[in-house]
């Protein structure tokens, strides 16, 4: 199975972490480097054309280790939809499953050069790297960031940051070494993944990514993809956007997608820590047609680690990844 070996390893690491008080006198050094955290979210969706549903969307555990050496470790084990409810089946756990989203080791040579090996989030989309519910403004994820490229890659990466005038130039070069062996639900399968991401960070964060991969399935084909992303602030308004264009081996259109999102603080109208969210997006895959989406919502930052999100989503044709209707969710980072 895809994650069985890694699941055993992370279980052993958790066991060692829990045994820390007993072993503290004998091994007071490397165990002190372990830290355990995580995040979770739960929500309700009132579909435009289907029955209402509610669910605990995920419970994710983040285990990290840093010692006195240049080596460090990071893992994210997620239990997806451990509990769900709808009018037909009432409470159900049949959709629950584990997913090892990240499991990698980093070796630091300097700020300019680091090496990573394991399973990591594919670094060709800002949203993909910061997808945890407590870190994003909306409950739903833009279609372009989940249906055009592999979410995670099993392989190696070289990454670092270089000073550039008053900014920082960051780079990531990566390639796949091991394909996923098991498919989760309707998850798309990819192989032969390799690519690069470059970003310039100052008052704005501007990124460009290049990716090549093969998409498995009935209409299997190889693609190259160009991605652009931006996040900036105009006064106190956050503006973020991403755009992707794929080409097949004959340089024909292989699918595309984009979104533009704004987060406007509502402090001026007396709503402290509330933000008005607006998003427009478009998405197209070969043989699947073109989809358009709009989203209007409000997000309350209850605490720095807690978000309450309320949103309406509309547009063309329903998709499981982007339901139309009203949704509300609460996310917490712990």
C-alpha positions as CSV (number, residue, x, y, z in Angstrom):
1,X,0.0,0.0,0.0
2,X,1.1,3.6,-0.7
3,X,1.6,4.8,2.8
4,X,1.8,1.6,4.9
5,X,5.6,1.8,5.5
6,X,5.6,5.5,6.2
7,X,2.6,5.1,8.5
8,X,4.6,2.5,10.6
9,X,7.5,4.9,10.8
10,X,5.5,7.8,11.9
11,X,3.7,5.6,14.5
12,X,7.0,4.7,15.9
13,X,8.1,8.3,16.1
14,X,4.9,9.2,17.9
15,X,5.4,6.3,20.4
16,X,8.9,7.6,21.1
17,X,7.5,11.1,21.7
18,X,4.9,9.8,24.1
19,X,7.6,7.9,26.0
20,X,9.7,11.0,26.4
21,X,9.1,11.4,30.2
22,X,10.2,7.9,30.9
23,X,13.3,8.1,28.8
24,X,14.2,11.7,29.7
25,X,17.0,10.7,32.1
26,X,18.6,8.3,29.7
27,X,18.3,10.2,26.4
28,X,17.8,13.9,27.2
29,X,19.2,15.1,23.9
30,X,17.5,14.1,20.6
31,X,14.0,13.5,22.0
32,X,13.8,17.1,23.0
33,X,13.7,18.0,19.3
34,X,10.2,16.5,18.8
35,X,7.2,18.7,18.6
36,X,3.6,17.7,18.0
37,X,0.8,19.9,16.7
38,X,-2.0,19.9,14.1
39,X,-5.2,21.3,12.8
40,X,-8.8,20.4,12.2
41,X,-12.0,21.7,10.7
42,X,-15.7,20.9,10.6
43,X,-18.5,22.4,8.6
44,X,-21.9,22.2,7.0
45,X,-22.9,22.6,3.3
46,X,-26.4,23.5,2.1
47,X,-26.2,22.3,-1.5
48,X,-28.1,24.1,-4.2
49,X,-29.4,20.9,-5.7
50,X,-28.7,18.2,-3.2
51,X,-29.3,17.2,0.4
52,X,-27.6,19.1,3.2
53,X,-24.5,17.6,4.7
54,X,-22.2,18.2,7.6
55,X,-18.8,16.7,8.5
56,X,-15.6,16.8,10.5
57,X,-13.5,17.5,7.4
58,X,-10.1,16.4,8.7
59,X,-7.9,15.9,11.7
60,X,-4.3,16.4,10.9
61,X,-1.3,15.7,13.1
62,X,2.0,17.5,12.4
63,X,5.1,15.9,13.9
64,X,8.5,17.7,13.5
65,X,12.0,17.1,14.8
66,X,15.0,19.3,14.9
67,X,18.3,18.5,16.6
68,X,21.7,19.9,16.9
69,X,22.7,18.6,13.5
70,X,21.8,20.0,10.1
71,X,19.1,17.3,9.7
72,X,15.4,17.9,10.4
73,X,12.2,16.0,9.9
74,X,8.5,16.9,9.1
75,X,5.4,14.8,8.7
76,X,1.7,15.3,8.3
77,X,-0.7,12.4,8.9
78,X,-4.4,13.3,8.1
79,X,-7.6,11.5,9.0
80,X,-10.0,12.7,6.3
81,X,-13.8,13.0,7.0
82,X,-13.8,10.8,10.2
83,X,-17.5,11.7,10.7
84,X,-20.1,12.8,8.2
85,X,-23.8,13.4,8.2
86,X,-26.5,13.8,5.6
87,X,-30.3,13.5,5.4
88,X,-30.2,10.0,3.8
89,X,-27.5,8.1,5.7
90,X,-27.5,10.2,8.9
91,X,-24.1,9.8,10.7
92,X,-21.5,7.8,8.7
93,X,-17.8,7.0,8.9
94,X,-17.6,5.1,5.6
95,X,-15.7,8.0,3.9
96,X,-13.0,8.1,6.7
97,X,-9.5,7.2,5.6
98,X,-5.9,8.1,6.5
99,X,-3.7,10.1,4.1
100,X,0.0,10.7,4.7
101,X,0.2,14.1,3.1
102,X,3.9,14.9,4.0
103,X,6.8,12.8,5.3
104,X,10.3,14.2,4.5
105,X,13.8,14.9,5.8
106,X,15.6,18.2,5.2
107,X,19.4,18.6,5.3
108,X,20.6,22.2,5.7
109,X,23.9,23.2,4.2
110,X,23.1,26.9,4.3
111,X,20.1,29.3,3.7
112,X,21.1,29.2,0.0
113,X,21.1,25.4,-0.3
114,X,19.0,22.6,1.3
115,X,18.1,19.1,0.3
116,X,14.8,17.4,0.9
117,X,13.8,13.7,0.5
118,X,10.5,12.0,1.0
119,X,6.9,13.0,0.4
120,X,6.2,16.7,0.1
121,X,3.5,19.1,-1.3
122,X,4.2,19.8,-4.9
123,X,5.6,23.4,-4.8
124,X,4.0,24.8,-7.9
125,X,1.1,26.7,-6.3
126,X,1.0,29.0,-3.3
127,X,-2.4,27.7,-2.3
128,X,-1.2,24.1,-2.5
129,X,1.6,24.8,0.0
130,X,-0.6,26.7,2.4
131,X,-3.8,24.6,2.0
132,X,-4.5,23.9,5.8
133,X,-8.0,25.3,6.7
134,X,-6.6,27.7,9.5
135,X,-4.3,29.3,6.9
136,X,-6.7,30.0,4.0
137,X,-9.7,32.4,3.9
138,X,-12.3,30.0,2.4
139,X,-13.7,26.5,3.1
140,X,-13.6,25.5,-0.6
141,X,-10.4,25.2,-2.6
142,X,-10.0,26.8,-6.1
143,X,-10.5,24.0,-8.6
144,X,-7.4,25.1,-10.5
145,X,-5.2,24.2,-7.5
146,X,-6.5,20.6,-7.1
147,X,-7.4,19.2,-10.5
148,X,-4.6,20.2,-12.8
149,X,-1.4,18.9,-11.2
150,X,-0.3,16.4,-8.5
151,X,-0.9,17.6,-4.9
152,X,2.1,15.8,-3.5
153,X,5.3,14.3,-4.9
154,X,7.4,11.4,-3.6
155,X,11.0,12.3,-4.4
156,X,13.9,14.8,-3.8
157,X,14.2,18.5,-3.8
158,X,16.9,21.2,-3.7
159,X,15.7,24.5,-2.3
160,X,17.0,27.7,-0.8
161,X,16.8,31.5,-0.7
162,X,19.2,34.1,-2.1
163,X,19.3,37.8,-1.2
164,X,18.3,40.1,-4.1
165,X,18.5,43.8,-3.4
166,X,15.8,44.4,-0.8
167,X,14.1,41.1,-1.5
168,X,14.6,37.4,-1.2
169,X,14.7,35.1,-4.3
170,X,13.6,31.6,-3.4
171,X,14.0,28.5,-5.6
172,X,12.8,24.9,-5.5
173,X,13.9,22.1,-7.9
174,X,12.3,18.7,-7.6
175,X,11.8,15.4,-9.2
176,X,9.7,12.3,-8.5
177,X,11.4,9.0,-7.5
178,X,8.5,6.9,-6.4
179,X,5.0,6.8,-7.8
180,X,1.9,6.5,-5.6
181,X,0.8,2.9,-5.5
182,X,-2.8,3.4,-4.3
183,X,-5.6,5.8,-5.4
184,X,-7.8,7.5,-2.8
185,X,-11.4,7.8,-4.1
186,X,-11.6,10.1,-7.2
187,X,-8.1,11.3,-6.7
188,X,-6.2,11.9,-10.0
189,X,-3.0,9.9,-10.6
190,X,0.2,11.4,-11.9
191,X,3.7,10.0,-12.7
192,X,7.1,11.2,-14.0
193,X,6.7,14.4,-12.1
194,X,9.5,17.0,-12.2
195,X,9.6,20.8,-12.0
196,X,10.8,24.0,-10.6
197,X,9.4,27.0,-8.7
198,X,10.9,30.5,-8.3
199,X,9.5,33.3,-6.2
200,X,10.5,36.8,-5.3
201,X,9.4,38.0,-1.9
202,X,9.3,41.6,-0.7
203,X,6.1,43.6,-0.1
204,X,4.5,41.3,-2.6
205,X,5.1,37.6,-3.2
206,X,5.4,36.7,-6.9
207,X,6.0,33.1,-8.1
208,X,6.4,31.2,-11.3
209,X,6.4,27.5,-11.7
210,X,7.3,25.0,-14.4
211,X,6.1,21.4,-14.3
212,X,6.1,18.3,-16.4
213,X,4.2,15.1,-15.7
214,X,2.1,12.3,-17.1
215,X,-1.6,11.9,-16.1
216,X,-2.7,8.3,-15.8
217,X,-6.2,7.0,-16.8
218,X,-8.2,6.2,-19.8
219,X,-7.0,9.3,-21.7
220,X,-3.5,9.2,-20.3
221,X,-1.2,11.9,-21.7
222,X,1.9,13.8,-20.9
223,X,1.8,17.5,-20.1
224,X,4.0,20.6,-19.4
225,X,2.5,23.3,-17.2
226,X,3.3,26.9,-16.6
227,X,2.0,28.5,-13.4
228,X,1.9,32.1,-12.0
229,X,0.9,33.2,-8.6
230,X,0.8,36.5,-6.7
231,X,-0.2,37.8,-3.3
232,X,0.0,41.5,-2.4
233,X,-1.6,44.2,-0.3
234,X,-3.1,47.5,-1.4
235,X,-3.5,49.4,1.8
236,X,-5.1,46.7,4.1
237,X,-6.7,44.7,1.3
238,X,-5.1,41.3,0.4
239,X,-5.2,40.4,-3.3
240,X,-4.1,36.9,-4.3
241,X,-4.3,35.2,-7.7
242,X,-3.0,32.1,-9.5
243,X,-3.1,31.0,-13.1
244,X,-2.1,27.7,-14.8
245,X,-1.8,26.6,-18.4
246,X,-1.1,23.0,-19.5
247,X,0.2,21.8,-22.9
248,X,0.4,18.3,-24.2
249,X,3.3,16.8,-26.2
250,X,1.8,18.4,-29.4
251,X,1.7,21.8,-27.8
252,X,-2.1,21.7,-27.7
253,X,-4.2,23.1,-24.9
254,X,-4.1,20.5,-22.1
255,X,-6.3,22.4,-19.6
256,X,-6.1,25.6,-17.7
257,X,-7.4,27.4,-14.6
258,X,-7.2,30.6,-12.7
259,X,-8.6,32.5,-9.7
260,X,-8.6,36.0,-8.3
261,X,-9.4,36.5,-4.6
262,X,-9.6,39.5,-2.3
263,X,-9.9,39.8,1.5
264,X,-11.1,43.1,2.7
265,X,-11.0,43.9,6.5
266,X,-14.3,45.1,7.9
267,X,-12.8,47.0,10.9
268,X,-14.0,50.3,9.4
269,X,-17.7,49.2,9.8
270,X,-17.2,48.0,13.3
271,X,-16.6,44.3,12.7
272,X,-13.3,43.7,14.3
273,X,-11.3,40.8,12.8
274,X,-13.9,40.2,10.1
275,X,-13.0,40.0,6.4
276,X,-15.1,40.2,3.3
277,X,-14.0,37.5,0.8
278,X,-14.6,37.6,-2.9
279,X,-13.3,35.1,-5.4
280,X,-13.8,34.5,-9.2
281,X,-12.4,31.4,-10.8
282,X,-12.4,29.5,-14.1
283,X,-11.3,25.9,-14.8
284,X,-11.0,23.6,-17.8
285,X,-9.8,20.1,-18.3
286,X,-9.6,18.0,-21.5
287,X,-13.0,16.4,-22.3
288,X,-14.6,17.8,-19.2
289,X,-15.8,21.2,-20.3
290,X,-15.3,24.6,-18.8
291,X,-16.4,25.6,-15.3
292,X,-16.8,29.0,-13.8
293,X,-17.2,29.9,-10.1
294,X,-17.9,32.9,-8.0
295,X,-17.7,33.1,-4.2
296,X,-18.9,35.7,-1.7
297,X,-18.3,35.2,2.0
298,X,-17.1,36.5,5.4
299,X,-14.4,35.2,7.6
300,X,-13.9,35.9,11.3
301,X,-10.5,35.5,12.8
302,X,-11.7,34.4,16.2
303,X,-8.2,34.0,17.4
304,X,-4.9,33.9,15.5
305,X,-5.3,30.1,15.3
306,X,-9.1,29.9,14.8
307,X,-11.2,30.9,11.8
308,X,-15.0,30.9,11.2
309,X,-15.9,31.0,7.5
310,X,-19.3,31.7,5.9
311,X,-19.7,31.7,2.2
312,X,-22.0,31.4,-0.8
313,X,-20.7,29.7,-4.0
314,X,-22.3,29.8,-7.4
315,X,-21.5,29.3,-11.1
316,X,-21.8,26.6,-13.7
317,X,-22.4,22.9,-13.0
318,X,-21.8,21.2,-9.7
319,X,-18.6,19.4,-8.9
320,X,-17.8,17.3,-5.8
321,X,-14.7,19.4,-5.2
322,X,-16.6,22.7,-5.5
323,X,-20.3,22.4,-4.4
324,X,-22.7,25.3,-5.1
325,X,-24.7,26.7,-2.3
326,X,-24.0,27.9,1.3
327,X,-21.3,26.6,3.5
328,X,-20.0,27.3,7.0
329,X,-16.9,25.9,8.7
330,X,-14.7,26.4,11.7
331,X,-11.0,25.7,11.6
332,X,-8.5,25.5,14.4
333,X,-4.7,25.2,14.6
334,X,-3.3,23.5,17.7
